[in-house]
Amino acid sequence: MTRIFSGIKPTGHLTLGNYLGALRQWVESDQHRAEAIFCVVDLHALTVDHDPARVRRLSRQAATLMLAAGLDPALCTLFVQSHVDEHTRLSYLLECTASDGEMRRMIQYKEKSVRERETGGSVRLSLLTYPVLMAADILAYGADEVPVGDDQAQHVELTRDLAVRFNQRYGQTFTVPRAVLPPVAARVMDLQDPTSKMGKSHAETSGIVYLLDEPDVVRRKVMRAVTDSGAEVAYDRAAKPGVTNLLELLAACTGKEPGELAAGYSSYGALKKDTADAVVELLRPVRERHAELCADPAYVDGVLRDGARRARELARPTVDAAYRAIGLLPAR
């Protein structure tokens, strides 16, 4: 059976972009068609300045929302990254395989390091090396596929390069994975800035729909979405990014094609209203299930504990094999 791995970083409240770009595909397709491994990648949240209590709170919230969205522990493995030591064990071996130049070419490092310097902060070494930890997350499990948004595709390419290089130098050890992008809404854009991704850690939140937003809040954010000059409703990312973002959201909620939807509208107002209604209904069962799970914390704890145990069983043989292959003396 195909094995897949993907994760969510707890750096902010999960958004509509996280749901449409990742979670829904995991729930509706991936956990049914493959041996699926999903992770709250909390170690990645430490690469920038953070509040420890907030990281813990958001890690639990992310896991709970993943369950609320429909991940089934009977069908997939769900756990928290820091609960499985194999991730950090393997990360160092891959740091010894990667080059400094590869790390500094990573687009997210370039962007985030500039933002850190502009705000007067220092750039942590982990911000440079975290793509290697991401590679370890994937390679430890022998994943064949990695469902990601298009902004993470470069990191999967790095993972592939490291796997091939390690295998060539030290012997066949790792499966070489491939990135899998969802066909629609792979990169959901901010409603107030449709040229930027809807990110969960942005300081400005008026254009971000969070999974736990109340329905009236969702409607207000969608109705206030930035559109474009001219009155024509057209599906054109370059010329009409605001309208295109709304059309792609509506398409993702309804299963229709954005271009076909555009032909049915003569005004931005009608498009916004239908998009708001569709998003509210899409998120309603997630919010309701999240409330139920929050009332039963022991269940969530049990899922994460069982998931971590299963993840260790899956990862340890590969990581132990990598330790032997690279030349480390086995413990006796």
Number of C-alpha atoms within 10 A of each C-alpha: 8 12 18 27 26 21 23 23 21 26 22 19 21 24 20 24 25 22 23 22 24 22 25 17 15 26 19 13 11 23 23 14 14 17 17 23 26 24 24 26 23 22 19 20 21 18 15 18 12 11 11 11 9 13 19 13 14 20 24 21 19 24 24 24 25 25 21 20 23 17 25 16 15 9 16 19 23 27 25 23 24 16 17 19 13 24 26 18 18 24 23 15 18 24 19 12 16 19 11 10 8 12 21 13 12 16 14 18 18 14 10 15 18 14 13 15 11 10 8 9 13 12 18 14 10 15 19 21 22 21 26 26 24 22 25 25 25 28 28 27 25 20 22 20 22 22 23 22 20 15 12 16 17 16 22 23 16 19 27 21 17 24 22 17 17 22 18 11 11 13 14 15 23 23 19 20 23 17 20 16 19 16 8 17 23 19 23 27 25 24 27 20 18 23 15 12 16 24 25 21 14 14 7 11 16 18 22 28 26 22 24 20 18 14 17 10 16 22 22 16 20 24 19 14 22 18 22 15 9 8 10 15 22 20 22 16 13 9 12 18 21 24 27 24 27 28 28 26 24 24 21 22 19 15 11 14 14 22 16 13 18 22 12 11 14 13 12 18 13 13 21 23 14 17 22 24 16 18 22 20 12 18 21 15 14 19 18 13 16 19 15 12 16 16 10 10 12 10 13 17 15 11 19 22 16 15 23 22 14 16 24 17 14 16 21 19 14 20 23 17 14 24 17 14 17 17 9 10 9 8 4 3
